[in-house]
Every structure is written in structure tokens, then in C-alpha cells.
Amino acid sequence: MKNVFFGAVTSLLLTTAALADEMKLAVTTSFHNSGLAEILLPQIKADLDLDVQLLVVGTGQAIRLGEAGDVDAILVHSQKAEEKFLAGGNGTHRREIMYNDFVFIGPNTDVAGLQAADNAAKALQLIAEAQAPFVSRGDDSGTHKKELSLWSAADLDPAGFDGWYRAVGAGMGAALNTASGMEAYIMADRASWLNFGNKGALELLFAGDPVLFNQYAYLPVNPEKHAHVKNDLAMKLEAWLTSDRAKELINAYKINGETLFVFNAK
């Protein structure tokens, strides 16, 4: 009986120790859809003995999870929203990790003529003029926020668009699936597009405008506001994400020879 008792206690202690090395990280659907997490998480586990539980949401929801103290850190891509998060005392700091870019995807027939556009604003104007089907994330994600800012820069307001503009309120993968089914235009991050398997008649039609730069940043949740958050583990993860090992893995991650992210942590 004594051996059974001590065995149970030992099992409980081991379980508790394992739980102490788990943390919650809110990440964007674009990051998750890229497939990079499947490369990084096993190596984080091997190097740090740290299990990182991902909550996959849009940037807006990730920030709200951080504000509520429901996660230990967030990895998002909307600098204005991130700065507002910090100004509210919700995070300790912002650390840039990697970047890629946004791209415009559309049907290979390119009825709106995006391939002739010389900047992102012109590309959106061409879509609006043609009233070609366009799928928007419509979910307060970093991609959605960026899309809305680009419409504004093009002196256009989606609120006034007719039935050709469809806001789906969904993640990047689901939005791309909708665009594929409709043969519609859509703005996506390059990593999600390259890792997307249901391309159908869609292809990349416009990219390269500097305004389409897409920076990802890591923000630990402020333990002074939420004492229960695991700031020590969040900082441990940050040190790894900004290490030479992470740089090697991030820069080496390619699909069909194309790089999905570029490491730029300092």
C-alpha cells in the first residue's frame, strides 16, 4: 500500500512539474496557416522543455486575450494595435521577430487587370472599378486591419460597396477557401498563400509595393496587471525566438523554393 501511495504522489508531482512548463501563446491564423509552427514548436520543446499551447485567432482577438490575461504572450502583426495594447499597460514590451509581405490573389483570368497595377492602391481601385468579387477576412485580424487601411489609402470605403464585396468573418485559410470557390480576389499574407492547398483557379497577381510589408511581433502580457501569467516562461520563449537557432529555422522554411518569413529580430 505504501508503494502505491508514494507512486501516486510521485505521479502527481511529475504531472505538476509538467504543467509548470506549459504556456499559452495567442497567434494569428496567418502564422498558423503558414505551417511554421509545426517547424518551431518541436524544436522549442526539445531545446527548452517548454510546451507552447497556441490559441489561433485573429490579431484583434489575440490582443483581447492578452488584455484579459488569458494568455502569457501574443504573436501578432498590426503595429498600431500592438502599440495601443502596450499603451494600455497590457504588455511589457514589443519585440519584432520576422516579416513577410501581403499579396493580392485573384482568378487567373484577372478580369480587373491587377497585373497592370503599379501600386497597391491602384490594384484596389481596379477591383472596385470592375466590381469584381472580392473576399475580405472581415474579422478584425491584422490582415483585415491592413486591408481596410489600404482601401482608405485608395480613397475607397468598403461600407459603400455592393454585393461584389464579401466579408466572411473568418481566418485566413477559410477566407482563401471562399475566394477559391468564388474565383474572387483576396488579400493574403504570402506565407498563408504559399502553404494553401486549394488554389484552384487563383494565382498571385500583385505584390511588391512597400506598403504591403508585414511585420510580426511578440508581446509578453504584463504580469503587474495579471499576476497569474507566466512571464518567466514568456521571456524564456522570447529569448529562443530571437536566437540564432530560431533565425536558422525561420529563414530556412520554404515551400517550392520560396521563403515564407524573414527573421529580423534584434
C-alpha positions as CSV (number, residue, x, y, z in Angstrom):
1,M,0.0,0.0,0.0
2,K,2.8,2.3,0.9
3,N,4.4,1.9,-2.6
4,V,1.1,2.6,-4.2
5,F,0.7,5.8,-2.2
6,F,4.2,7.1,-2.9
7,G,3.8,6.1,-6.6
8,A,0.6,8.2,-6.8
9,V,2.4,11.1,-5.1
10,T,5.3,10.9,-7.5
11,S,3.0,10.8,-10.4
12,L,1.2,13.9,-9.1
13,L,4.4,15.7,-8.6
14,L,5.6,14.8,-12.1
15,T,2.3,16.0,-13.6
16,T,2.5,19.3,-11.7
17,A,6.1,19.8,-12.9
18,A,5.0,19.2,-16.5
19,L,2.2,21.7,-16.1
20,A,4.7,24.3,-14.8
21,D,6.5,24.2,-18.2
22,E,3.4,25.0,-20.3
23,M,2.5,28.4,-21.5
24,K,-0.3,29.9,-23.7
25,L,0.6,32.0,-26.8
26,A,-2.1,33.7,-28.9
27,V,-1.0,33.6,-32.5
28,T,-2.7,34.8,-35.8
29,T,-4.4,32.4,-38.2
30,S,-1.9,33.6,-40.8
31,F,1.0,32.4,-38.8
32,H,-0.6,29.1,-38.0
33,N,-1.7,28.6,-41.6
34,S,1.8,29.1,-42.8
35,G,2.9,25.8,-41.3
36,L,5.9,27.4,-39.5
37,A,4.5,26.5,-36.0
38,E,5.0,22.8,-37.0
39,I,8.7,23.5,-37.5
40,L,9.3,25.7,-34.4
41,L,7.2,24.1,-31.7
42,P,9.0,20.7,-31.7
43,Q,12.4,22.4,-31.5
44,I,11.2,24.7,-28.7
45,K,10.1,21.6,-26.8
46,A,13.5,20.0,-27.4
47,D,15.6,23.0,-26.5
48,L,13.6,24.4,-23.6
49,D,11.4,21.6,-22.4
50,L,8.6,24.0,-22.9
51,D,5.2,23.2,-24.3
52,V,3.7,26.2,-26.0
53,Q,-0.1,26.0,-26.3
54,L,-1.3,28.0,-29.3
55,L,-4.6,29.9,-29.3
56,V,-5.1,30.5,-33.0
57,V,-7.2,33.7,-33.6
58,G,-7.1,37.0,-35.5
59,T,-4.9,39.8,-34.2
60,G,-7.8,41.6,-32.7
61,Q,-8.9,38.6,-30.7
62,A,-5.3,37.8,-29.7
63,I,-5.0,41.3,-28.3
64,R,-8.2,40.9,-26.4
65,L,-7.0,37.6,-24.9
66,G,-3.8,39.4,-23.8
67,E,-5.8,42.2,-22.3
68,A,-7.9,39.7,-20.3
69,G,-4.8,37.8,-19.1
70,D,-6.0,34.6,-20.8
71,V,-2.6,34.0,-22.5
72,D,1.0,34.6,-21.4
73,A,2.1,36.3,-24.6
74,I,0.8,37.2,-28.1
75,L,2.4,37.0,-31.6
76,V,0.6,39.3,-33.9
77,H,1.1,41.6,-36.9
78,S,-0.6,45.0,-36.6
79,Q,1.7,47.6,-35.1
80,K,-0.9,50.3,-34.3
81,A,-3.0,47.8,-32.4
82,E,0.2,46.5,-30.7
83,E,1.2,50.0,-29.6
84,K,-2.3,50.6,-28.2
85,F,-2.0,47.3,-26.3
86,L,1.2,48.5,-24.7
87,A,-0.1,52.0,-24.0
88,G,-3.0,50.4,-22.0
89,G,-0.4,48.6,-19.8
90,N,-1.4,45.2,-21.1
91,G,2.1,44.2,-22.3
92,T,5.6,44.7,-21.1
93,H,7.2,45.4,-24.5
94,R,7.1,44.7,-28.2
95,R,9.8,42.6,-29.9
96,E,10.0,42.2,-33.6
97,I,10.6,38.6,-34.7
98,M,10.1,38.2,-38.5
99,Y,8.4,39.6,-41.5
100,N,6.9,38.8,-44.9
101,D,4.5,40.7,-47.1
102,F,0.9,40.8,-48.1
103,V,0.0,39.9,-51.7
104,F,-3.1,40.2,-53.9
105,I,-4.5,36.9,-55.1
106,G,-7.2,36.5,-57.8
107,P,-8.5,34.4,-60.7
108,N,-6.1,33.6,-63.4
109,T,-8.4,35.4,-65.9
110,D,-7.6,38.7,-63.9
111,V,-10.8,40.4,-65.0
112,A,-9.9,43.6,-63.1
113,G,-6.4,43.8,-64.6
114,L,-4.4,43.8,-61.4
115,Q,-1.2,42.7,-63.2
116,A,-1.1,46.1,-64.7
117,A,-1.2,47.9,-61.4
118,D,1.9,49.8,-60.3
119,N,0.9,50.0,-56.6
120,A,-1.5,48.5,-54.0
121,A,-3.9,51.5,-54.1
122,K,-4.2,51.2,-57.9
123,A,-4.8,47.4,-57.6
124,L,-7.8,48.0,-55.2
125,Q,-9.1,50.8,-57.5
126,L,-9.1,48.4,-60.4
127,I,-11.0,45.8,-58.4
128,A,-13.6,48.4,-57.3
129,E,-14.0,49.8,-60.9
130,A,-14.6,46.3,-62.2
131,Q,-16.8,45.4,-59.2
132,A,-15.0,42.0,-59.3
133,P,-15.8,39.6,-56.5
134,F,-13.5,40.3,-53.5
135,V,-13.3,38.3,-50.3
136,S,-12.4,40.1,-47.1
137,R,-11.4,38.4,-43.8
138,G,-13.8,40.8,-42.1
139,D,-12.6,39.5,-38.7
140,D,-10.6,42.4,-37.1
141,S,-7.4,40.4,-37.8
142,G,-4.1,42.1,-38.7
143,T,-4.8,41.2,-42.3
144,H,-8.2,42.7,-42.2
145,K,-6.9,45.9,-40.5
146,K,-4.3,46.2,-43.2
147,E,-6.8,45.7,-46.0
148,L,-9.1,48.4,-44.6
149,S,-6.1,50.8,-44.3
150,L,-5.3,50.1,-48.0
151,W,-8.9,50.8,-49.2
152,S,-8.7,54.1,-47.3
153,A,-5.4,55.0,-48.9
154,A,-7.1,54.3,-52.3
155,D,-9.9,56.7,-51.3
156,L,-12.4,53.9,-51.2
157,D,-14.8,52.7,-48.4
158,P,-15.9,49.1,-48.3
159,A,-19.0,50.2,-46.3
160,G,-20.4,51.5,-49.6
161,F,-19.6,48.5,-51.7
162,D,-22.4,46.4,-53.2
163,G,-22.7,42.6,-53.4
164,W,-19.3,42.1,-55.0
165,Y,-17.5,42.7,-51.7
166,R,-17.9,39.8,-49.3
167,A,-16.7,40.0,-45.6
168,V,-16.6,36.4,-44.3
169,G,-15.6,37.0,-40.7
170,A,-13.1,34.1,-40.8
171,G,-9.5,33.1,-40.6
172,M,-7.0,33.3,-43.5
173,G,-7.4,29.6,-44.6
174,A,-11.2,29.8,-44.6
175,A,-11.2,33.1,-46.4
176,L,-8.8,31.7,-49.1
177,N,-11.1,28.7,-49.5
178,T,-14.1,31.0,-50.0
179,A,-12.1,33.1,-52.6
180,S,-11.1,29.9,-54.4
181,G,-14.7,28.7,-54.6
182,M,-15.9,32.1,-55.9
183,E,-12.8,32.7,-58.1
184,A,-12.6,36.0,-56.3
185,Y,-9.8,38.5,-55.4
186,I,-8.4,38.5,-51.9
187,M,-5.5,40.0,-50.0
188,A,-3.5,37.4,-48.1
189,D,-0.1,37.1,-46.4
190,R,2.4,35.4,-48.6
191,A,3.1,32.6,-46.2
192,S,-0.5,31.5,-46.0
193,W,-0.9,31.7,-49.7
194,L,2.2,29.6,-50.4
195,N,1.0,26.9,-47.9
196,F,-2.6,27.0,-49.2
197,G,-3.5,23.8,-50.9
198,N,-6.8,24.6,-52.6
199,K,-5.7,27.3,-55.0
200,G,-7.9,26.2,-57.9
201,A,-8.0,29.0,-60.5
202,L,-6.4,31.5,-58.2
203,E,-2.9,32.9,-58.6
204,L,-0.7,35.6,-57.2
205,L,-1.4,38.7,-59.3
206,F,0.2,41.7,-57.4
207,A,3.0,42.1,-54.9
208,G,6.0,44.3,-54.2
209,D,4.6,47.6,-53.0
210,P,6.5,48.6,-49.8
211,V,3.1,49.3,-48.1
212,L,2.5,45.6,-48.1
213,F,5.3,44.9,-45.6
214,N,4.0,42.6,-42.9
215,Q,5.9,42.6,-39.6
216,Y,5.2,40.0,-36.8
217,A,6.0,41.0,-33.2
218,Y,6.0,39.2,-29.9
219,L,4.4,40.9,-26.8
220,P,4.5,39.3,-23.3
221,V,1.4,40.0,-21.2
222,N,2.1,42.4,-18.3
223,P,2.4,40.3,-15.0
224,E,1.8,43.5,-13.0
225,K,-1.7,43.6,-14.5
226,H,-2.3,39.8,-14.4
227,A,-0.2,38.2,-11.6
228,H,-1.0,34.7,-12.8
229,V,0.6,35.0,-16.2
230,K,3.8,33.0,-16.7
231,N,6.1,35.9,-17.5
232,D,9.2,33.8,-16.8
233,L,8.2,31.3,-19.5
234,A,7.2,34.1,-21.9
235,M,10.6,35.6,-21.5
236,K,12.2,32.2,-22.0
237,L,10.3,31.8,-25.2
238,E,11.3,35.3,-26.4
239,A,14.9,34.5,-25.9
240,W,14.6,31.4,-28.0
241,L,12.5,33.2,-30.8
242,T,15.3,35.8,-31.1
243,S,18.1,33.3,-31.1
244,D,20.4,32.1,-33.9
245,R,18.6,28.8,-33.8
246,A,15.2,30.4,-34.5
247,K,16.8,32.6,-37.2
248,E,18.1,29.4,-38.9
249,L,14.8,27.7,-38.8
250,I,12.7,30.7,-39.8
251,N,14.9,31.7,-42.8
252,A,15.2,28.1,-44.0
253,Y,11.4,27.5,-44.1
254,K,10.4,27.4,-47.7
255,I,7.7,26.0,-49.9
256,N,8.6,25.2,-53.5
257,G,11.8,27.1,-53.0
258,E,10.0,30.3,-51.9
259,T,10.9,31.8,-48.5
260,L,7.8,32.4,-46.3
261,F,9.3,34.6,-43.5
262,V,12.5,36.6,-43.0
263,F,13.9,36.7,-39.4
264,N,14.7,40.3,-38.3
265,A,14.8,40.2,-34.5
266,K,17.4,42.5,-32.9
